[in-house]
Amino acid sequence: MTLQERFDLHLTGLGLPPGPVLVAVSGGPDSLALLDLLAASPAAAGLRLEVAHIDHGIQPNSAAVAERVKSIVGRYAVPCHLRSLALGPQASETTARHRRYEALAQIARETGAGLVLTAHHQDDQVETVLMRVLKGSGPAGLAGIASRRGGLVRPLLPFGRAELGAHVAAAGLEAWDDPANHDPRHLRSWLRAAVLPLLRERIPDVDHRLLALARQAGRDRAAWDALISGLPALDFRRETAGVSVAAAPLSGYDSVVLRALLAALGRRIGLVIGPSRAGRVERLLARGRSGAVAELGAGGAAELSFDRLRLFRGALRSWNSVTVGVDGAGRVEVGEWVVEWHSAPAPERLDRVSTETWLPAGAYIVRPFRPGDRIRPLGGPGRRLVVRCLQEARVARSRRAAWPVVESDGVPVWVPGACRSAERLPAPGAAALRMHAYLR
């Protein structure tokens, strides 16, 4: 089979959904091969290709490379998005990689692309596994580069650098040779140019052995990932910006098992939980103080609340108050929430705790929860602190600051999923606003 035929077969097996995809093209032979193979692939017929080139601004001729990429992409009649980062010659490999993926994600959002395709190939996999062996990585790291992780796809992993380069040469494409790929200051470049040739001379099948190690580690990682969802006692749940499991069963696990489970949980949110971070979570569980948080670094944290262990990354997005209900129907996004409304007759009775309610027609303010907020609960005496309602609804402390509150004339009348006020009740059967709130 030709390279094109094998690529088509592999691409079909990936089962990518139809729609716009963003192809990252650096101008090197690997990414040009990816673009050319995709453009000619029957398996890519449902994909709408768009190209992104990130000019890091590290090499002095990077602007000329960007123009060359734009010219080559023009042959395929697909959109080309250029983005300049101006990082400067002193930027590290790590900084360049992080900024590159940030830029690709931004372009994907702008273009509506659901997937980003990169040109990592089999030789990259070999180098990655060797690097992680030398760094002492665990099984998750030794599994190497995933063919698909979230919205990131690597369709070239089964194919080697040499055959991709030959394909580009045969297609008459002029590839750029990035000097950084030959700079021995970079660990990957040094392994590629100096170490792997010596290993192949002494151990001819070293590539095969490293790829076999990656497959074995990948199976081990997949098994732990499946275990998270497969153990009913853990009651695994996806939550806003994170995941959670029941805390009680964790105390019965051996430390080795617990740390493997924590690592698998961390992978669900893209957070590496090694021995040091796992130790912080173990101490959090041992103290058992509800509402306590352990910072895990890299924007991650663990929280123990309402008998659940929650792992999350990044603070919940702050948001500003918005006015709703002026028109008969509408929709707004506030932080992690969506609030929708439309005209509908009010029912005979309203639920005190629900993610939907009915309000008399008019304008309302949706704003984030504030400490000290009070509400007069439907069917209850007096006024209560909204924080008590959130606690009863088992809303973790870290999530309360971004929780929506609907108010009228400065008075809270509804806290979605936590409490409906006895104020601003529409008459049964009267024209009203049916309001619905849900997490995105």
N, C-alpha and C positions, 0 to 999 in steps of 0.2 A: 504493500500500500504506500502511496505517496504521503508526504508530510501533510498536504492539504486534506487528503482523505482521512488520515488518522486524527487530524485536528477537528474535522467535521464530526467524526464519531464521538470524540471526547466532548465537544461542545454540546452535542445532543444529550449526552449523559448528564451534563450539569443541570439541565432543565431550567434554563434561565427564562423568566417570564418575558413576554413581549413588551416593548416600550422603549423609551430612550435610555441609553447607557452611555457612560462617559469613559472613553478610552484614554488612559494616561500615556502620552508619547513624549519621551525625552529627546528623541532624535537618534538614539543608539540603535544598533541592529536588532536587539530583542524587541523593543517597542514598535519598531517599523515592521518587523515580522508579524507581530500581533495584529497591527492595523491591516496589513495586506491580507493576512489569512482570514480575518473577520470580513473584510470587504468582499472576498470571493467565496465565502462559505454559505451554502444553502441552509445550514443549520442556524445562521444568523439572520435569516430573512425577516423574522419578526422583531429584530432589534433595530432601533433607530440610533445609528452611531453618531456620536459627537466626540470631538477630540479636545483634550486639555493638555497644554504644554506649560510647565512651571519653570520659569527662568529664575533660578536661585540667586543670580547676581554674584556668584562666587568666582567663576572663571571670567577672564577679561573679554573673551569673545562670546559670552553667553547671549547677548542680544542678536548677534549674527546667527547663532544656532537657532534661536527662536524664529527668526525670519525664514531660515531654511526649512524648519519643520512646517511652518505655515504654507510654504510653497509646495512641499511634498504632499501635505494633506489636501491641497487643492486638487490634486489628481483624482482624488476619490469623491469629490463633490460632497463632502460632509463639513459641518460647521467646525471651526477651530477656535478655541478660546485660549488666549495667551494671558498669563498672569506673571508679573514681575515681583520678586520678593526683596531684591536689593540687600541680601544678607551680608555681602562683603567677603573678602578672601579669607578672613579668620574664622568664619562660621564652621562649627563642628559638623561631623556627619550626622550626629543625633539631632542637632538643631535643624539641619536642612531637611531631614526626614520628617520630623514633627511638623514643620511649617509647610512642607509639601503636601502632606495628607490633610492638613487644615485647609489649604487652598483648594485641593481637589474636592473636599466635602462642600466647601462654599460654592464652587462652580456647579457641583451636582445639584445643590438646592436651587440655584438660580435657573438651571436648565430643566429642572424636574426629573433629572436622571435618577432612577431608583438604584442603579448599580454603578460602581466604579471598577473598571477592568485594568489590571496592571500586568506587566510582562515578566513577572518572576518565573523562572524556569527550573529545570531539574538541577543544573549546576549551582544555581542559587540555593536550592534546597540542601545540597551536599555541604556547601560552605556554611550555611546557617546551622546545620546540625553539628558540624565540627566546632564551630564557634561556641555553641551552647555546651558541648561536652567539655571544652576547655574552661568554660565559666562555671562548671559544676551545676548546671540546670537540672531540675527534676524532670519527671516523665512528661509533664505538660510542655516544658520548653524543648525537650528532645524530640517531640512530635514535629517540630519544625514549622514550616509555613503551611497554613491551611489553604486548601483550594478555594474555600469560600468561608468568609466570616462576616456575618451581617451583610452589609451592602458592598463588601469588597470581594472581588472575584479574581482568581489567577488562572486563566485558561491554559497557560503554557507549561504548567508544572511537569507534565509527563515528557516534555521535549527538551533536548540538550542545546547548549549554546552553539555548538559547531553546526548542527543542522539548521538552526534558525539563521545563523550568519550566512550559510550557503544559500538559503532561500532568498534572503535579502539581496545577495549578490546576483543571483539568477534573475531577480525581478528588476535589476537595474536601479536599485535605490541606493542613494549615497548616504551612508550612515555616519553619525558623528561618534568619534572615539573620545569619551570623557577622560581627561588626564587623571581624574580622581580614581579611576578604576585601576591605575597602575602605581598609585602613591603608597609606598610601604608603610607610611605613618598610619594608614587605616588598617585595622586588623583584618577585615575581609580581603582587602587587596593583597596584604602580605600572605595570608593563607592561600589565596588563589595563585599567586605568582611564585612563592617560595616553598611553602610547606606541602601543599597537595601534590605537586610534581614529585617531590621526594617520597611521599607516602605511596604514590602510585607505582613508583619504581620498585619499592620494597614490597608493597602489598597491592598487586595489580587490581584486585577487586574491591579496593577500599571504598569506592563510590557506592558499589552495590551494598556493602556492609553498612555504611552510614544511612542509606535509604531504607534498608531493612530495619535498622534501629528506629528510624522515624516512624515507620509503619507500626512497629510493635508498641512504641510509646503512644502513638495515636490511638491504638486500640485500647490501651490502658486508660488514657484520658477520656475516651468516649464511654468506657464502662463506668467510670466515676460520675461523669455527667449524667448518664442514664439513671444511675442509682439515686441521684437527687430527686428526680421526678418519680422514680419507681417505688420509693419507700413511703407508704401511706402515713406512717407515724410522723414523718417530717412535715407533711402538709405544705409542700413547696408552693409559693405564690410569687408571681411577678407583681411588682408594685411600682409606683411612680419613682423613676430614677434608680430603682434597685430591685432587690428580691428579698424574700423573707422565708423563714422556716420556723416550726415550733421549737421552742428552746428546751423544753423538758427532756426530750429524747437524747439531746446532745450530751447531757451529763452522764449518760450510760455508756458512751463510746470510749474505747481506748484512745489515748492521745494521738496515736499514729492514724487511726481511722478518722478521728475528728479533724485532724489537720488535712487529710486528703479530701474530706467532705467540704471543708472551708475553702480549699483551693478550687474545688469544682464550683462552689457557689460564686467565688470571685470571678471565675472565667465567664459566668453568665452576664456580668456587667463590665467585662474587660479590665478587671483589677487583679493583679498578681498578688496572691497571698502566700508568701513564703513563711519560713519558720518564725521570723521575728514578728510579722504581722499576725500570724496565727496565735502566737503567744499572747498578744494583746487581747485578742478575741476570747481566748481561754480564760484570761483573768477577768474579763468583763462578765462572762458567764458564771464564773466562780463567785463573784461578789453578789450577783443576782439583784442588783438595784435597778428597778424599773425606771426608764428614762435616761439611764446612763449611756454615754457615747464614748467610743474609743476611736481616735483618729488613726487611720491606717496609711496615710501618705498617698501621693498621686491623686489627691482629690477624693479619696475614698474614706468611708467611716463605717463603723458597726454600731448598732443601737439595740439595746435590750428594752423592749416595751410590750406590755400586755402579753407576757409569756411567749413572745416571739423574738427571734434574732433577725434583725434587718440589716442588710448590707446595701449601701448606696454610694453613688459617686456624684460629686458636684452638688452644690447648693441648689435647692429648688428655685426656679427662675422668679425673680421679683417682677411685680407687675403693678400697673397703676389702675386707679378706679375708672370704671366706664359706666356710661348711662345706657340702660336697656329699656325696652318696652315702649319707646316713643312711637315706633311704627307697629303695625299689627303683627309683624313676624320678623325674626332676625336671628343672628348667631354671632357670638363673639368668642374669641379665645383669650383666656386670662390665666397666665402661668401655665400650669399643667392641665387646666380645666377648659371645657367648652360649655358655654351656656346658650341654650336655644329657647326661643319662645314663639308662640303663635296664639291667635284668638281661639278660644274654645269655651263652651258653657261650663260653669263650675259644677263639680259633683256634689252629691248630698253631704259627704264628709271628706275631710282631709286627713292624711296621715301626719302624725307628729314627726316621725323620722322617715324621710324619703329623699330620693334624688330628683323628685319632681313635685311641683305644687302649683296651685292656682292663686292668682292675685288679682285684685280689681284693676281694670285697665288704667294705664298711666305710666309715668316714668319712674324708674328705680335705679339706684346706684348699686353696682357690684364692686366690692372692694376686698382687699385682704383682711383677714382676722386681725384684731388689735387686742392686746392684753387689756382687760377691764371691760370688754364688751359684755353687755347684759341683754337678755331676751326674756319675754314673758311667754313661757312654753304653752303650747296648745294643750288644754286639758289639765294644766297644772297650776298651783297657786304661786302668786308673787312673781318676782323676776329672778333669773338665774344667771350666773356667769356663763358665757358661751364656752369658756375653756372647760367647764364641767360637762357640758353637752358633748364636746369633742372627746373628752376622756371616756365618757360612757359609750361613745361610738367607736372607741378603741383606735383613735387617731394618734399615731406616734407623735411625740413632742417635736421632732425635727420637721414634721409636715404641717404643723399648725399655722406657722407664719404665712404660708402661701395658700391657706384654705379660704375659699370665697365666702363672703357674707353679703346678703342682699339686704339693703336698708331703704327705708322710706322716711323722708323728713328727718334724717339723722338717727332713726331708730332701727335696729336689726329686726327684720321680719322673717328671715329664713336663712338657715345655715344648711346647705345641701348635705344630706346624709347624716345630719346630726340633730336638728331641731327646727320645727315650724312654730312661729309665733302665733299667739291668740289674737294678734292685731292684724288689721288689713285683711280680714276674711271676706271673700265675695259671697253674695247670697246664692244658695243652691239654684242652679239653672240659669243664673245671670251670665251675661257676656263677661269673660275674664281673660287674663293672660295665663296660658298654661306654660309654665317654665320648667325646663329640664336641664340638669347639670350632670356632666360626666367627665371622667378623667380621659385624657387623650391617650 
